[in-house]
Amino acid sequence: MKILVTGAAGFIGFHMVKRLMAENMNIVGLDSINDYYDVGIKFGRLGVTGIDKEGIEYGKMVVSATYPHYSFIKLDITDKKGLETLFHEEKFDAVCHLAAQAGVRYSLTHPGVYISSNVEGFMNILECCRHHGTGHLTYASSSSVYGLNRKMPLSASDNVDHPVSLYAATKKANELMAHTYSHLYNIPTTGLRFFTVYGPWGRPDMALFRFTEAILNNRPLEVYNHGNMVRDFTFIDDIVEGVFRVLVHPATPNPEWSGLSPDPASSPFPFRIYNIGNSTPVRLMDYIRAIEKNLGKKAEISLLPMQPGDVEKTHADVSGLMRDFAYRPSTDIETGIGIFVRWYKSFFGYS
């Protein structure tokens, strides 16, 4: 198989590329390498996969120095012409679409970026899959789509009509767009709703990275909703294993689907939605205690009100992924945070 991984310099995309390398697959990675956060981390990830920073030019394919079946191209998914050329030349069997403008809070101040990347960019991916016979599109959705839902655990078959951030709204839009293309053009599409992914090489805007940085630099942690938050924290290795299993098994129609009682997670066309998470929610304050334990250092905590666009609790019902792909997340937070802390100290030079 030849697989396109968009967002290949990003957190999940980088780990996905490594997982596909382990399967000896032909891979093309794509990323715009924008400056939403420190590009040094993005170039560091690319370096691990054998892509030299000095050889990267926009629109130019670079072959990995360490893995001959991996090539990388700097390209923006909003570049319709560039994307069309890439699909025409490479003829992908499957696409793992992980590129997006991430972050709930950033969407409050930069809404246009989310429409451009997450809606326009996703449309370009769909159109390229349509016109070039791509066998399966697997794409990143988010637990954020659940918005005001309070019934726990959150199920992929629940209604998700009440998002509380533009980021979440764009992710729901992706699911609706994917279903339309599965219906009109018979393209197998699978959306995966990620639940708070963490681990080494993670994003600097996420809690684990920010908390670790603050504790090591003797700064107070900004903890929202006065610490009364619960998250389904999911270690990166468990995430990419689930994504891999989905990617190599194209979505299929649900023969039992009924328009009289429509299931949002499936369709009479090759369309599926799954939650992908640890399914073991953790209190945020317990998560902080685990970081303190791994760092051997206490945190100074500043308790703040809930931020706009945020939710109090997430808890993934992953029964669909378990049923269809034998998905079994296995990494507890003590282990996962320990792996992250060791990476963080090594990457940033802490003894």
C-alpha positions in Angstrom: 0.0 0.0 0.0 1.0 3.6 -0.6 -0.3 5.8 2.2 -0.5 9.6 2.5 -0.2 10.9 6.0 -1.1 14.6 6.3 0.2 16.5 9.3 3.3 14.3 9.3 5.4 16.8 11.3 2.6 17.0 13.9 2.3 15.1 17.1 0.0 12.3 16.0 1.1 12.3 12.4 4.7 11.8 13.3 3.9 8.8 15.5 1.7 7.4 12.7 4.5 7.6 10.2 6.7 5.6 12.6 3.9 3.0 13.1 3.6 2.6 9.3 7.4 2.4 9.0 7.2 -0.6 11.3 4.9 -2.3 8.8 7.3 -1.6 5.9 4.8 0.4 4.0 5.3 3.1 1.3 4.6 6.4 2.9 4.3 10.0 1.8 4.2 12.6 4.7 2.8 16.0 4.1 2.9 19.1 6.4 2.8 22.9 6.0 5.1 23.3 9.0 3.3 26.4 10.2 4.3 28.4 13.3 1.2 27.7 15.4 3.8 26.4 17.9 7.6 26.0 18.0 8.7 24.7 14.6 11.8 23.3 16.3 9.7 20.5 17.6 8.3 19.8 14.2 11.7 19.7 12.6 12.8 17.5 15.4 10.1 15.0 14.7 11.0 15.1 11.0 14.6 14.5 11.8 13.7 11.3 13.7 12.1 10.0 10.6 15.1 10.8 8.5 14.0 14.1 6.9 16.7 16.7 7.0 15.5 20.2 7.8 18.0 21.7 5.3 16.5 19.8 2.4 12.9 20.9 2.9 11.5 23.3 0.3 7.8 24.0 -0.4 6.4 21.6 -3.0 9.6 19.4 -3.2 9.6 15.7 -2.3 12.4 14.7 0.1 13.3 11.1 0.6 14.1 9.9 4.2 17.8 9.3 4.9 16.9 6.3 7.2 13.8 4.8 5.7 13.8 4.5 1.9 10.0 3.9 1.6 9.3 7.3 3.2 9.2 10.7 1.5 8.1 14.0 2.8 6.7 17.1 1.1 6.1 20.5 2.6 2.6 21.4 1.3 -0.5 23.2 2.6 -3.7 21.3 2.3 -5.4 24.6 1.3 -3.1 24.5 -1.8 -5.6 22.9 -4.1 -3.4 22.8 -7.2 -0.4 21.4 -5.3 -2.5 18.7 -3.6 -4.1 17.7 -6.9 -0.6 17.3 -8.5 0.6 15.2 -5.5 -2.4 12.8 -5.8 -2.1 12.6 -9.5 1.6 11.6 -9.3 1.5 9.3 -6.3 -1.8 7.5 -6.7 -2.4 6.7 -3.0 -4.2 3.6 -1.8 -5.2 5.2 1.4 -5.1 8.6 3.1 -4.6 9.2 6.9 -5.7 12.8 7.2 -4.3 14.3 10.5 -3.5 17.8 9.3 -5.7 20.5 10.9 -5.6 23.7 12.8 -5.8 22.3 16.3 -6.7 23.9 19.6 -10.0 25.0 21.2 -8.8 28.2 22.7 -7.0 29.4 19.6 -10.3 29.1 17.7 -11.8 31.8 19.9 -9.3 34.4 18.6 -8.4 33.1 15.1 -11.7 31.6 13.7 -10.8 32.2 10.0 -7.7 29.9 10.3 -10.0 27.0 11.2 -12.4 27.5 8.3 -9.4 27.7 5.9 -7.6 24.6 7.2 -10.3 22.4 8.7 -13.1 23.0 6.2 -11.4 24.2 2.9 -8.5 21.9 3.4 -10.7 18.9 4.2 -12.7 19.6 1.1 -9.5 19.6 -1.0 -8.6 16.2 0.5 -12.1 14.8 -0.3 -12.0 16.1 -3.9 -8.5 14.5 -4.4 -9.7 11.2 -3.0 -12.8 11.4 -5.3 -10.9 12.1 -8.5 -7.9 9.7 -7.9 -9.6 6.6 -6.7 -8.3 6.6 -3.1 -9.4 3.3 -1.4 -9.9 4.7 2.1 -9.9 8.0 3.8 -9.3 7.9 7.6 -9.4 11.3 9.2 -9.1 13.0 12.6 -12.2 14.2 14.3 -12.3 15.1 18.0 -14.1 14.5 21.3 -14.8 18.2 21.2 -17.8 17.5 18.9 -19.8 16.3 21.9 -20.0 19.9 23.3 -22.9 20.2 25.7 -23.5 16.4 25.9 -23.5 15.2 29.5 -24.5 11.5 29.2 -21.4 9.5 30.0 -19.6 7.7 28.5 -19.8 9.6 25.2 -21.0 7.4 22.4 -20.3 7.8 18.7 -24.0 7.1 18.2 -25.0 10.1 20.2 -26.3 13.3 18.7 -23.6 16.0 18.4 -25.5 19.1 17.5 -24.3 21.3 20.3 -20.6 22.1 19.9 -19.2 24.9 22.1 -16.2 26.0 20.0 -15.6 26.7 16.4 -12.9 24.0 16.4 -15.5 21.5 17.4 -17.9 22.8 14.8 -15.3 22.4 12.0 -14.7 18.8 13.1 -18.4 18.0 13.0 -18.4 19.6 9.6 -15.7 17.2 8.5 -17.9 14.2 9.5 -20.8 15.6 7.5 -18.7 16.3 4.5 -17.2 12.8 4.6 -20.7 11.2 4.8 -21.8 13.2 1.7 -18.8 11.9 -0.3 -19.3 8.4 0.9 -22.9 8.7 -0.3 -22.3 10.4 -3.6 -19.1 8.8 -4.7 -18.9 5.6 -2.7 -15.6 6.7 -1.0 -14.9 4.7 2.2 -14.4 7.2 5.0 -13.7 6.6 8.7 -13.7 9.4 11.2 -11.9 9.0 14.5 -12.8 11.1 17.5 -9.6 11.5 19.5 -9.8 11.9 23.3 -7.0 14.1 24.8 -3.9 12.4 23.3 -0.6 12.8 25.2 2.9 11.4 25.1 6.4 12.2 23.9 6.8 14.8 21.1 3.4 16.2 22.2 2.1 19.7 21.4 3.4 22.6 23.6 -0.2 24.0 23.9 -1.5 20.9 25.6 -1.8 20.4 29.3 0.9 17.8 29.9 3.5 19.9 28.1 2.5 23.2 29.7 2.3 21.7 33.2 5.7 20.0 32.9 7.3 23.2 31.6 5.8 25.3 34.4 6.8 23.0 37.2 10.4 22.7 36.0 10.6 26.5 35.6 9.0 27.2 39.0 5.9 28.9 37.5 2.3 28.3 38.7 0.1 26.0 36.7 -3.1 27.6 35.4 -5.8 25.1 36.2 -9.3 25.9 34.9 -12.7 25.2 36.4 -10.9 25.3 39.8 -9.4 21.8 39.0 -12.9 20.2 38.6 -12.1 18.6 35.2 -12.1 15.0 34.1 -10.4 13.9 30.9 -10.1 10.6 29.0 -6.3 10.9 28.6 -5.0 8.5 26.0 -1.4 7.6 25.4 -0.1 8.2 21.8 1.0 4.6 21.3 -2.6 3.4 22.0 -3.9 6.0 19.6 -1.7 5.1 16.6 -2.3 1.4 17.1 -6.0 2.1 16.8 -5.6 4.4 13.8 -3.5 1.8 12.0 -6.0 -0.9 12.5 -8.8 1.3 11.0 -6.6 2.6 8.2 -6.0 -0.8 6.6 -9.6 -1.9 6.9 -11.8 0.5 4.7 -15.2 1.5 6.0 -18.1 -0.6 5.0 -21.9 0.1 4.8 -24.1 -0.8 7.8 -26.8 -3.1 6.3 -29.0 -2.6 9.4 -29.0 1.2 9.2 -32.5 2.7 9.1 -33.6 6.2 8.2 -36.4 5.7 10.7 -33.9 5.5 13.6 -30.6 6.8 12.0 -27.3 5.9 13.7 -24.9 8.9 13.4 -21.9 6.6 13.6 -22.7 4.5 10.4 -24.6 4.7 7.2 -25.9 2.5 4.3 -22.8 3.8 2.5 -19.2 3.1 3.4 -19.0 5.6 6.3 -18.1 5.1 9.9 -17.4 7.2 13.0 -15.5 5.8 16.1 -14.4 7.1 19.4 -10.7 6.4 20.1 -9.7 6.9 23.7 -8.5 5.2 26.8 -12.1 4.8 28.2 -10.7 5.4 31.7 -11.3 9.0 32.7 -8.9 10.7 35.1 -9.4 13.7 37.3 -7.2 16.6 36.2 -5.8 17.0 39.7 -4.8 13.3 39.8 -3.1 13.9 36.4 -1.1 16.8 37.9 -0.1 14.6 40.9 1.2 12.0 38.5 3.3 14.7 36.7 4.6 15.9 40.1 5.6 12.3 41.0 7.5 11.8 37.8 9.3 15.1 38.1 10.0 14.7 41.8 8.8 18.2 42.3 5.6 19.9 43.6 3.5 22.3 41.5 2.3 25.7 42.5 -1.3 25.8 41.3 -3.4 28.8 40.3 -7.1 27.8 40.2 -9.1 29.7 37.6 -12.7 29.7 36.3 -13.8 27.6 33.3 -12.6 28.9 30.0 -15.1 29.6 27.1 -15.2 26.6 24.7 -14.1 24.1 27.2 -16.0 21.2 28.7 -15.9 19.7 32.2 -15.7 16.0 31.4 -14.9 13.5 28.7 -15.2 9.8 28.8 -15.0 7.7 25.6 -17.2 4.8 24.8 -14.8 2.8 22.6 -17.0 -0.3 22.3 -17.3 0.2 18.5 -13.6 0.1 18.0 -13.2 -2.8 20.3 -15.9 -4.8 18.5 -14.7 -4.1 15.0 -10.9 -3.9 15.4 -10.1 -5.6 18.8 -8.9 -2.2 20.0 -7.5 -2.4 23.6 -5.7 0.7 25.0 -3.3 -0.5 27.7 -1.1 2.5 28.9 -1.9 3.9 32.3 -1.2 7.6 33.1 1.7 6.8 35.4 3.5 4.9 32.7 2.6 7.4 29.9 3.5 10.5 31.8 6.8 8.9 32.8 7.7 8.3 29.1 6.8 11.9 28.3 8.8 13.4 31.1 11.9 11.4 30.1 11.5 12.6 26.5 10.9 16.2 27.6 14.0 16.3 29.8 16.2 14.8 27.1 14.8 17.1 24.3 15.2 20.3 26.4 18.4 19.4 28.1 17.2 19.0 31.7 19.4 16.7 33.9 
